[in-house]
Amino acid sequence: MVPAGRGGGLMRTALLADPVDGLDEALAAVDAFDRALVGGLLRPQPVQAEGLTGLAEAVAGTPLATRAAEAAGKAAAGAAADDDLLPLAAARAALLGSVHDALVARTDEATGRSRVEEAVPVVPADRRTANLPAAARCWLSDLARAGWQGVDHELVSEAARVVSAMLPDPALRRPATLLDGFAAELAASCPVASTERIPVRRWADLWARAMLLTLPGATGTAASGTASGRLLPLGVDVHEHATAAQAQVHAVLEPADGTAPRLVRAAVSVPKPDTVVGAGLWQLLRPHMALLAAVGEGRSMEVSGMPVTAGGDLIWDDERAHPGGAADAFATARVVLAAATAPAAAPLDRHPARIAEPVFLEGYTVREDGGVLRFEAAGHSVAVDAGRVPAAGPLTPEAVRASGACIGLLRWDAGVFTVQPLAVETTVRKKTVAVHGGGWAGGTADKTGVRAEKAATDAVKVLRERAGRLLRT
């Protein structure tokens, strides 16, 4: 889809449509286990027991085999203790991890990208807070026993005390945020038994990940080294939930020592009220990371001694970064992206939903097939996930339809690869114009963006006044 020797986009798009050996079997085992969680593990029916044993059989021959088989047997008999459910969550994660690895290998083959795997540092467990993860695991185990169909407001409300106790501890904020968001989703669907459609895969994903985060040392993020050099932003991926928001900047780092450029990410997450949406998110995110201003202004950043994990995530510190010169994201994509190496995913991040590979595409035509946009060139096409375009920026599905070049994230969803646009080049009055999803990250003079930010400012001001009154009473 990109002329040879340029970019780093989908040069062999046809590979993305080819089947991956063993993928269907692994996903079938996961789906069977997920269906067992719908009815609950308190009194499993024969079909649920089959899903449990099928999961254990799928990891036979691995280090998890014995523990998973024992746990599946107890769960099938309705006698699983809290700690017995951990091996089942681990087995599920291992299967999805193998799917992730196979799909990433396919994306590397399609893009010609090389991947560097580094040893992941072991984070020592903090025994002082072991009781709180154990309490979280107890609540999650109660969820699994009740099943999604048995979830009610009383069961969901029990998470509040655990979350409120975990949130003040920075080391436990990650699982606390996950539990808070998970509980909010469940509460919004209560009583789940009357819900028309249960998000079986999603809730099982959240449950299993939360279970694994209760393990000692699982929540720590240790840097495997430091990064110094010029950081060239490619785009911003915005994640929004009713109770939290995150901005993740994808970028290319040109190391100061002259080694090969590498793909990195830098993210900032904040809690938020559900009334702050769209462009208003930047007011919450912007004060915590100067990189967002650089993205909005089209500049690079110089970083020095910035901690970085083995998975390529910069542990951002504004003190270790300062603004650089002008940096056009599309110039970076055309010139540097093809040579950039990619990091291997961290163990807990090995999940198909976490695949987000930066790619550059141009020379395509846009067509719509059954309501789905597709980028097509040389007889091959890739679906475009325009629904992921955030409302927090000027990028719109209409701009994507009119585009001729795109910086995006290659993802895998519902059995197919898709491209999530981060920025596009389109023609306006015979001039090529770049439109970035993160174009308002550092502030904007755009009328639409200004109106959205003003509305968010008013909402935040009202919330602060109400909070102040409550504290004074």
N, C-alpha and C positions, 0 to 999 in steps of 0.2 A: 504493500500500500504506500510505502515511501520509496522513492528512487534509491537504488543501491548506493551505499556510501553516505547516506544522509540520515540525520535524525536519530533513530533508535526506536522507530515505531514498529508497526506490525508488518515487517518485510516479508513474512511467510504466514499470512493470515489463514491460509488453508489448513495449517496444522492445528489451529484452535478448534476446528470442527471435527477433527479425528477423535475416535473413542480412546479412552485411557484404560489400559488393562487393570482389572480388579476394582475399578472405581464403583461400579454398580453394586457389586457384592458387599463392599465395605459400607456403602450408604444404606443398603437394605438392612444390614445388621443394626446400624444406628437407628433407623426408622422403627424397627421392631421394638427396640428398647424404649424409644420415645413414646410409642403407643402404650407401653406398659405403665408409663408414668401418668397417662391420662386417667386411668381407672384407679390408680394408687396401688401401693404395695402392702397395705394392711392385710387384705385377704385376696391375694392374686388369683385370677382365673387361669385355666390351663393355657389360653392364648398368651396371657401376660408372662407366664412361666417360660413359655417357648421363646419369647423375646429376651428374657433375662439369660437363659442358657445359650441362646444364639450369640449374644454379645460376648459371653465368656469363651465360646468356641472360636469366635473370630480372632481372639488374641492368643489362642493356643500356640505354644512354641515361642512366646515372648516372656520376658521377666514377670509380666503380670498374670501369667496363665494360672498359677496355683491360687493366688489371692482372689482373682476374678471368679474362678470356678467355685471356690468356697462361698464367696459373697453371693453369687447367683443362686446357689443352692439354698442358702438361708433366706434370701429375699423371696424365692419362689415358694418357700414354706411359710411366708409371712412372719419370719422370725429374725429379720435383719436389724441389728443394732445400728446406732449412728455411724460407728467406725466401719461397719460392713458395707455401707453405701459408698464410702470413699473409693474402694477398688473398682466399683462399677462406673463411677464418674471418671476415674482414670482410664479405664478401658475404652469408654466412649471417646474421651479426648484423644487417646492414642490412635483409634481408628480414623477419626477426623484429621488427626495430624498426618497420617499416612496419605490421606486424600489430598491434603494441602501440599505435601511434598511432591506428589505426582503431578499436580496441576502447576506448581511453580516450575518444575522441570520442563513442562510443556511450554510455559510462557518464555522461559529462557531460550528454549530451542527456537521459538517463533521470532523472538526479538534479537537473538544472537548475543544475549547479555551473559556475562560471567558473574558468578556468585562466590563470595568469600565467606567461609564459616569460621568463626572464632570461638574459643572456649568461653563458656558462660560462667562467670564467677559465682561461687557458692555464697549465698547471703546467710549469715548466721541468724538463727531464730531468736527472737526476743521473748524469753520465757516470762517476762513480767506481764505480758498481755495475753498469755496463752488462754486464759479463761474466756476472753471475749470471742476469739475465733471458735472456741468450743461451743459457746452459746449460739453463735451464728450457725454452726453445723447442726446443732440440735433443732433449730427452727427449720432449716432446709430439709432435714430428715423427716420432720413432721409433715412438711409439704409433700414429700415423696410418698409417705404412707397414705395421706389423704387423697393424693392424686389431684389433677387439675379440676376434675369434676366435683371434688369434695371441698374445694377452697371456698371459704366464706370470710366475712369481714372479721370475725373473731380471730381466726387463724392468722390472717394477714396483719392484724393490729399488733400481734405479738412481736413482730419485727421491729417496731418503733423503739422499744427500750434498748435493743441490741444496737441499732443504728445510732441512737443518740449517745450511747456509751462509747462507740467506736470512733465517731467523727472527730472528736477533739484530738485524737492521737494521729499525727501525720503518717505514722507507719501503717495505720489501719484505715486510712481514708479511702484508699482504692476499693477494698472489699465493702466498706460501708456505703460508698456511693453506688456500687453495684446492687447491694441489698436494698437500698432506698428506692432506686429506680425500678427494681424487680417488684418490690412490694407495691409500689404505686401502680404498675401495670396490672397486677393481680387485683388490686382494690378497684380499679376502674372497670374490671370485668365481673365483679361480684354481683350476685352469686354466679360462679362460672358454669354451674350445671345448666343454666338457662341461656348461656351464650351460644349464638348460632355457629360461630367458627372459633375454635381454639387454636392459637398459634403454636402447634405442637413442637416443631423444631426450635423455634425461638425460645420458648420457655424452658425446654430441655437444655438448650445452650446456656442460658443464664443460670439455671440450676447447677449444671455440672461445673461451670467455671467458678461460680461462687463456692461450691464445695471444695474445689482444689485450692482456692485462695485461703481457705481456713487451715491449710497445712502449714506447719512451722517453716518460716523462711520464704514462703511463696509470695508474700506481698512486697518483699524488698526489691529494689532496683539498683543493682551495683554497676558502676561504670567499669568497662573493660579497658579503658584508656582515655586519652584526651584528643581533641581535634583542634587543629590550628590551620588557618588559611582563609580563602575567600569563599563565602557562602552565596550561592546563586539560586534564589528562589525560583521554583517552577509554578507553584500554585498552592492554594489553600483548600483543604477539605474540611467542611464544617459539619460537626455532629451535634444534633440538638435533641434534647429530651425534655420532658416537662419539668424536671428538677435539676438538670445539669446541661452544660454546653461545653464543647471542645472545638478548638481550631488547631488543625494539624497542618503544618507547613512542610511541603515536600520540596527538597532542594538538592542541588549538586554541590558538593564540597570539593574545591580545588586545594589540596593540601599544600601547606607552605613548604614542605620538603621536596616538592616536585613529583611525588608519586602519582599514580593514576587517580583521576577524579572518582569520587564515590557518592552513591546515593545516601542521603540522610533524611531524617525527619526531626521536626521540633514541634512540640505540642504544648498547649496550655489549656487547662480545664478549670471551670468554675461552677459552683452551684448557682442556680437561678430560680426566680419565681416564674410560674407558668404564664404570667402576663407579659413578660419580656420575650419577644420573638423577633424573627427577621433581622433587620439591620441593627436593632437595639442590642443584639448580642455583643457587638463590638465594644460597646461601652463597658461591659463586664469583663471582656477578655483583654482589651487593649492595654490597660494599666499594668498587666502582669508580664508582657513580653514585648520588648522593643522591636523584635523582628516583624511584628505585624505592621508597624509603621513603614518599615523598609519595603514590605510587599506592596502596600498601597501606593507607595511613591515610586516603585520601579527601581529600587536600589539594591545593591549587594550589601553584605555585612562582612566585616573582618572579625574572625573569632580567634581567640588565643587561649589555649589550655581548656577548652570547653569539654567537660566530661561527656563521654559517649558510650552507650551500651554496645554489647556485641551484636545486637539486632539493628544497629544504626540509628538509635534514638538519641538525640542530643538532650542532655539534662540541662535545660536552658538556664543561663545565669546572665542577666543583663550586664553585670560587671565585667564579663569576659568577652563582650562584643561591642563593636562600635560601627557606625554607618560607613559604608564604602561608596564607591562610585555608582553611576547609572548601570543598570543591568536589565536588559530586555529578556523576558522569560522565553520568548520564541527564538531569540538568537542563541540562548543557552540550549534550548531543545534541539536546534538544528546543528549546532557545532559541538557541544560537549556531551550531550546525553548518551550518544551512541557509545562513547568510550568509558562511561561511568560503570564501575562495578557495583553490585548490589550485595547487601548483607543477608545472611541467613536469618530466618525468623527465630525469635526466642522460643523456648519449649512451650510455654503456655500460650503463645500467639500462633501456634501451628493449627490453624482452622481455616477452611475454605472461605469463610466470610471475612477473614482478615487479609486476604490477598488484595493488594492495591499497588500494582506495579506502574510507575510513571512511564508513559509512552508518548510518542509524538507521531501524529498522522497528518499527511497532506496528500494532495493529488487525488482526492476522492470526490465522489458525488454523493449527495444525500438523497435518500429515497425513504418513503414511508411504506411499511408493509404490515398490514393488520393493526395499525395504530402504533407500531414500533418503528422508531427512526433507525436507519442503518447507514453506515459509511461503506461505500462500495467502490472497488477499484480492481481492475484486471480480472473481473469475473468472480471475485471473492468479496465477502462483506462481513462486517462485525456489527452487532447490535449496539445501540447507543442508549444508555440509561439516563435519559433526560430528566427522569423523576428525581434523581439525586442532586440536580442543580439546586443549590441553596437559595432561599429567599433573602439571604443576608448580603447579596451582592447584585451587580448590574447584569450578570450573565443570565440569559433567559433561554427557554427552549426555542424561541423564535430566532435568536442569534445563532444557536447551534444549527438550525435548519439552513440558515443562509451562509454557513461557514465554508471555508476552503482549507483550513488547517486547524488542528486541535491538539492541545496538550491535555492529556487525560490520565486517568487511572484505570488500568486493565483489571477487571474484577471477574469473579465467577459467581453466578447466582442462578438458582433453579435449573442447574444442569448445563448452562451455556456461559461462554465468556461474553462480557459486555465492556463497554468503555464509558466511564463516568467523566464528562467534560469538566476540566478545571479552568480552561481558558480557550477561546477560539479567535481566529482571525476571520473577519468578514469585510465586505466592501460596502462603504457608505459614501455616496456621492463620488464614486469612482476612486475613492481612496481606501487603502487597506487599514482597517482599524482593529486593534486588539481589545477584546472584552474579557475581563478576568472575574471569576467568581469571588475572588478576594479583593476586588478593586476598591471596596470601601473599608478595608481592614484598618487603614491608618487615618480614616476620615475622608470626607468627600464634600465637593461643592455641587454634586449632582442633585437636582431638585427632588427626585424620588428618594434618594438616600437621606437627604437633609430632613424631609418630612418624617421618614421612618425613625430616624434618630431622635427627632424632637418628641415624637409620640412615646418612644421608649424612655426618654428623659423624664417626661411627665409621669409615666407609670412608676419609675423608680423613685421619684421624689415623693409621690403619694405613699408608696410602701414604706419609705423611710420615716415619713411623718407619723404613719400609723404605728410603726414599730416603736418610735420614740414615745408616743402617748401610752402605749402598753407598758413600756419600761418605767414610766413615771407613776403609773397607777399602783 
